[in-house]
C-alpha cells in the first residue's frame, strides 16, 4: 500500500470521507512539522476531531513521512505556508462560484490509488514553470482567510463533493511538492529494499538452522517439540531409547545393503579369479553356498518390497489443484523409460538400452589395448600417413631449472612416482620444502603474494598447512577461489582425498547453483564469482580466517573486483589473512597494489625445457600440430604429449586426424592414447587424462587453455603450442560480444612451455617463429574487466553498498564509457532510481547469478503469471549452445529431428517445447538419443531450473504456470520486459535487421527457427560476432509490447516512424 492510500484510508476512518487534495495537504503538513506535537496541533486546527484516533494517526504519520531538512527563516516559512494554502482556498472559491452544473453531483469519495498519483512524476522543468505561476505575493492573503478557505474545503469534503476539473487544476498548480513526492517514493522504495534484504538474511538464518534438524516433517508443531526437546535434559533422556531403536533399525537396513553388496563382489571376484582353474569340492560348495545365500536374500527383499493386494493408483491432481502432466502421460511414453541396468535376462547378461550399448562401444574403442610393439620404433621403418612434410624446428633457447636437482634423486622420483602414497606425494611437492618458512611468513604478514608455478602444490597444500596450523579454530573457514568451476571441483576432490574425509565434510566446494559444504566444512574451494556474491550476505567475511585468491594472474572479471574488496576488508580486519597466489613471476604489480605486500616465491620447475620454433610460419597450425605429434611419437623418447588448441571443434578435428593416422599405421608404431579435455566433455572422459599411461604406449592430451594453470597433468614431456587462444571481447558502444581466435600472450606461451618440465627435461614445440613471438604477441593477456559487459558487476557492487564506481580501487580501471553504459542499462531496467541508488527491483535482481536482463525477465514473469515457464527457458538458455548434436554420419537425420521442435513464435518457445517434452518422458535418456539432444546438457538444465525455482521463492515469487499453454504472449511479454534493450526490426531489404536504438545491422543466426520466416520485430538473447553480426535465440514480438513494458525507453512516435518504413513479413523457402 502506498503512502497516499494509507493516509486516505485513515482520513476515511476519522472523517468518514477522503479527498485527494486533503491527502496532499496532510502529507505536506507532516513533511514540514518538526515534531509530533506540532503535527497533532496542525491537524486539530484543520478541523480533525480531537481524539485518541487523531493522536495515533499523527504519531504513525510522523513516523512514516520523511521530513524536509532544509532550514528556512520565519518569513520564508510563513510565505511557504501561504503558498501551500492558497491553492486550496482558490479551489474552494472556484467550486462555490464557477463549478459547472454537470460536475456538482455528489459522489462518494474513494481512496486514492497509485494510478491517481501518476501525474505527480512530471519533469522538473514543468515544475519550475508552474512554481512561477503559482507563487503568490507576500501579504496577498491573511492567515485568517487561508484558515477559512481550508475549513470550507474540509466541510465540502465531508459533504461528499468532488470535482474532476478541480483535481486537474490542482495538479497543474502543484509546485515543489511534486519533487518532494518523488523523493518520498524513492525513500519508500529504499525502505522496502532494506526490508527485503532483512527478510533474505532471516531466510538464510532459518535455512542454516534447518541443517541440523530432522527434515522428515515440515509440521511446525513437531519442529517446536524437537526444539523443546533439545532444551530439556529429562525429556531427552526419556526419548533417548526410542531414538536409539530407530537409529538401530536404520543402521541394520543400511548394513543389510552393504553386506549384500560385499557378497556380490566376493562372488564376482571368485568367479573371475578361478575361472580357468580347478577347484576343490569344498571351494565349489562354498561358492554355491554364497550364490544360494545371495539368491535367497534378494528374493526375500523383493517380496518385502512388493505391495500385496490392490493399490490405489496415483492421483493426477497435485496439492495445488493442477494436473500433473508427467503422471498423466506416463502410460503414453512408457516405451521411453530406460531399462534398469541391474535387471538381467535368463543368460545373466545385463539388459542395456541402445544409448548405453552405443556408449559402451565408443568407450571400448577408446580403451588402450597394449600388445603392439613395446620397443620404440624407428622413423625409417615406415612412412608418414599424412600428406604433410615434416615440420622443421629450430632450438632457440632453453628454460633452465630454477634450482639444481640431484640427478640420483631425479631418477628415484621418475621410477617410484607411481608407488608413492599420498603422504609421499605431498612431501615430494616443491612447496613442502618451504612449509615452515611459509607459515612463519603468513603469521608475520597479513597480506602476502605467493608466486609458484603450476605443479608446485600451492593450491592443494597451502590450505592444508593453514588448517594444520590452527587457522580453522573457533569455527572459522579457509576460503580458496578458483577462476573455473571445473578446477574448484577437481581440486576440492583431491584435497578431500589427501585429508582423508568425504567431500562436503571437512573439505568442500561451492560453485554457481551447487553448494557441497556443511557446518563442519573447514576448507572451501569456490569460484571467484561465488565469493563475490558472499559479500552481499556477509560483507565482512566474518566466517573466514584466511582468503586465498588463486590463479590471480588470469585476471578474470570477478578476480579483479575481489582484489579491491578484500584489500578494503583487510584494512579493518587485522585477524584476516589474505593470500594472493599467482603462477607468473610478474608479482611486482600485485605487491604494489596491495600496499607493497611481501612476495614469497616457490620454485616449481626442477628440469630444463627446450624451446623449438618453426623456421617459417605455418599456414595451417592445426595440421602442423597433428604432424608434430606423429613426429614426436615416431622419433622421440617416451613421454606424454600436451597439445594446446582453442576449443572443442579443433580438438575433435585433431582427434579424428590422429585416429585415422594411427589406424593407417597399424602395428608399425606403439599405441597412442588420445585424451581430449574441454568443458562439454563428460566428466568420466575428462578423468582419463589423469590415468597412468600403459607401458609401451604414449598419451597425447588435446586441451584448451585450462591446462595452462588450472590443472596439472603428470607424465607430460612434450608440449605443442600453436600460439592461439579463443578470447571474448565486448564493445559497450554496440553492446556486442565477440568470441574470436587471437594470438596468445607471451606470458601464456611461457606458461604452456612450463608444463613440459615437471618430471624430467622437456621440449616445447611452438608452431610459430621466434620473430612472431617477439613482435606479434602481447606481453600479457588483457584483463577481462577491460573487455566484458560490466552490468552484472555494477549491480553487485551497488548491492553491497559501493556507489562511487569512478573512485573504486580497480587494479586496471575500465573505461568510463563501459561504466556509463552499464549504469544506463541498469537504470533502463529499473534497477537504479533517479539518484543512482539501488531500487527494490534491483535488489531482487541481484539475487539471481545471471545477466540482469534475464533476472528482470524472471521477475516480470510474476506479473504475466508464467514464472515456471520462464524458469525453464532461463535454464535452457544457459545450456543452449550445447543442447543439439549432429553426428557427422547422420547430419540430415539430426537436422530433421531438430526441426520438429521449431515453433513460429521463436527460439525461446522452441527451448521450452524441448524441456516440456523431456519432462513428459520422465527425463528419458532414450528420448534424447532418438532426438539427437545432449542428455548431459538437459540434466544440467534440470539442475539449473531447480536452483532458479529456489531463488524465485527466495525473492518472494510464487511459481505458477501459464493458464493457457497455447497462448505464448504472456511468456514473450515477460521476455520482452527483460530484453527490450535487445530489440531489432526488419529492414527494407528484408534480409537483415537493424537494432532500434543504435541502428546497427544484424542478422538472425542460421540455426534459429526464425531464420526462414522473418518477422517484423524480434527480441534476441545476445549478439555474437563471428563471420557476421548474428542474433542468437530470437523471438517474435508485437511492437505495442515495447510501449507496454518499457514506456520510459521507447516513445510512441519512435515506433510509429519505424512502422511507416517497414516492409512486409518475408517468408523464404
C-alpha positions, 0 to 999 in steps of 0.5 A: 500500500502506498503512502497516499492510500494509507493516509486516505484510508485513515482520513476515511476512518476519522472523517468518514470521507477522503479527498485527494487534495486533503491527502496532499495537504496532510502529507505536506503538513507532516513533511514540514512539522518538526515534531509530533506535537506540532503535527497533532496541533496542525491537524486539530486546527484543520478541523480533525476531531480531537481524539485518541484516533487523531493522536495515533494517526499523527504519531504513525504519520510522523513516523512514516513521512520523511521530513524536509531538512532544509532550514528556512527563516520565519518569513520564508516559512510563513510565505511557504505556508501561504503558498501551500494554502492558497491553492486550496482556498482558490479551489474552494472559491472556484467550486462555490462560484464557477463549478459547472452544473454537470460536475456538482453531483455528489459522489462518494469519495474513494481512496486514492490509488497509485494510478491517481498519483501518476501525474505527480512524476512530471519533469522538473522543468514543468515544475519550475514553470508552474512554481512561477505561476503559482507563487503568490505575493507576500501579504496577498492573503491573511492567515485568517482567510487561508484558515477559512478557505481550508475549513470550507474545503474540509466541510465540502469534503465531508459533504461528499463533493468532488470535482474532476476539473478541480483535481486537474487544476490542482495538479497543474498548480502543484509546485515543489511538492511534486519533487518532494513526492518523488523523493518520498517514493524513492525513500519508500522504495529504499525502505522496502529494499532494506526490508527485503534484504532483512527478510533474505538474511532471516531466510538464510538464518532459518535455512542454516538452522534447518541443517541440523534438524530432522527434515522428515516433517515440515509440521511446525508443531513437531519442529517446536517439540524437537526444539523443546526437546533439545532444551530439556535434559529429562525429556531427552533422556526419556526419548533417548531409547526410542531414538536409539531403536530407530537409529538401530533399525536404520543402521541394520537396513543400511548394513543389510545393503552393504553386506549384500553388496560385499557378497556380490563382489566376493562372488564376482571376484571368485568367479573371475579369479578361478575361472580357468582353474580347478577347484576343490569340492569344498571351494565349489560348495562354498561358492554355491553356498554364497550364490544360494545365500545371495539368491535367497536374500534378494528374493526375500527383499523383493517380496518385502518390497512388493505391495500385496493386494490392490493399490490405489493408483496415483492421483493426477491432481497435485496439492495445488489443484493442477494436473500433473502432466508427467503422471498423466502421460506416463502410460503414453511414453512408457516405451521411453523409460530406460531399462534398469541396468541391474535387471538381467535376462535368463543368460545373466547378461545385463539388459542395456538400452541402445544409448548405453550399448552405443556408449559402451562401444565408443568407450571400448574403442577408446580403451588402450589395448597394449600388445603392439610393439613395446620397443620404440620404433624407428622413423625409417621403418615406415612412412608418414600417413599424412600428406604433410612434410615434416615440420622443421624446428629450430632450438632457440633457447632453453628454460633452465631449472630454477634450482639444481636437482640431484640427478640420483634423486631425479631418477628415484622420483621418475621410477617410484612416482607411481608407488608413492602414497599420498603422504609421499606425494605431498612431501615430494611437492616443491612447496613442502620444502618451504612449509615452515618458512611459509607459515612463519611468513603468513603469521608475520604478514597479513597480506602476502603474494605467493608466486609458484608455478603450476605443479608446485602444490600451492593450491592443494597444500597451502590450505592444508598447512593453514588448517594444520596450523590452527587457522580453522579454530573457533569455527572459522573457514579457509576460503580458496577461489578458483577462476573455473568451476571445473578446477574448484571441483577437481581440486576440492576432490583431491584435497578431500582425498589427501585429508582423508574425509568425504567431500562436503565434510571437512573439505568442500566446494561451492560453485554457481547453483551447487553448494557441497559444504556443511557446518563442519566444512573447514576448507572451501574451494569456490569460484571467484564469482561465488565469493563475490556474491558472499559479500552481499550476505556477509560483507565482512567475511566474518566466517573466514580466517584466511582468503586465498585468491588463486590463479590471480594472474588470469585476471578474470572479471570477478578476480579483479573486483575481489582484489579491491574488496578484500584489500578494503576488508583487510584494512579493518580486519587485522585477524584476516589473512589474505593470500594472493597466489599467482603462477607468473613471476610478474608479482611486482604489480600485485605487491604494489597494489596491495600496499607493497605486500611481501612476495614469497616465491616457490620454485616449481620447475626442477628440469630444463625445457627446450624451446623449438620454433618453426623456421617459417610460419605455418599456414595451417597450425592445426595440421602442423600440430597433428604432424608434430605429434606423429613426429614426436611419437615416431622419433622421440623418447617416451613421454606424454604429449600436451597439445594446446588448441582453442576449443572443442571443434579443433580438438575433435578435428585433431582427434579424428586426424590422429585416429585415422593416422594411427589406424593407417599405421597399424602395428608399425608404431606403439599405441597412442592414447588420445585424451581430449579435455574441454568443458562439454566433455563428460566428466568420466572422459575428462578423468582419463587424462589423469590415468597412468599411461600403459607401458609401451604406449604414449598419451597425447592430451588435446586441451584448451587453455585450462591446462595452462594453470588450472590443472596439472597433468603428470607424465607430460614431456612434450608440449605443442603450442600453436600460439592461439587462444579463443578470447571474448571481447565486448564493445559497450558502444554496440553492446556486442560480444565477440568470441574470436581466435587471437594470438596468445600472450607471451606470458601464456606461451611461457606458461604452456612451455612450463608444463613440459618440465615437471618430471624430467627435461622437456621440449616445447614445440611452438608452431610459430617463429621466434620473430612472431613471438617477439613482435606479434604477441602481447606481453600479457593477456588483457584483463577481462574487466577491460573487455566484458559487459560490466552490468552484472558487476555494477549491480553487485557492487551497488548491492553491497553498498559501493556507489562511487564506481569512478573512485573504486580501487580497480587494479586496471580501471575500465573505461568510463564509457563501459561504466556509463553504459552499464549504469544506463542499462541498469537504470533502463531496467529499473534497477537504479532510481533517479539518484543512482541508488539501488531500487527494490527491483534491483535488489531482487535482481541481484539475487539471481547469478545471471545477466540482469536482463534475464533476472528482470525477465524472471521477475516480470514473469510474476506479473504475466503469471508464467514464472515456471515457464520462464524458469525453464527457458532461463535454464535452457538458455544457459545450456543452449549452445550445447543442447543439439548434436549432429553426428557427422554420419547422420547430419540430415537425420539430426537436422530433421529431428531438430526441426520438429521442435521449431515453433513460429513464435521463436527460439525461446518457445522452441527451448521450452517445447524441448524441456516440456517434452523431456519432462513428459518422458520422465527425463528419458535418456532414450528420448534424447538419443532418438532426438539427437539432444545432449542428455548431459546438457538437459540434466544440467538444465534440470539442475539449473531450473531447480536452483532458479525455482529456489531463488524465485521463492527466495525473492518472494515469487510464487511459481505458477504456470501459464493458464493457457499453454497455447497462448505464448504472449504472456511468456514473450511479454515477460521476455520482452520486459527483460530484453527490450534493450535487445530489440531489432526490426526488419529492414527494407531489404528484408534480409537483415535487421537493424537494432532500434536504438543504435541502428546497427545491422544484424542478422538472425543466426542460421540455426534459429527457427526464425531464420526462414520466416522473418518477422517484423520485430524480434527480441534476441538473447545476445549478439555474437560476432563471428563471420557476421553480426548474428542474433542468437535465440530470437523471438517474435514480438508485437511492437505495442509490447515495447510501449507496454513494458518499457514506456520510459525507453521507447516513445510512441512516435519512435515506433510509429516512424519505424512502422511507416518504413517497414516492409512486409513479413518475408517468408523464404523457402 
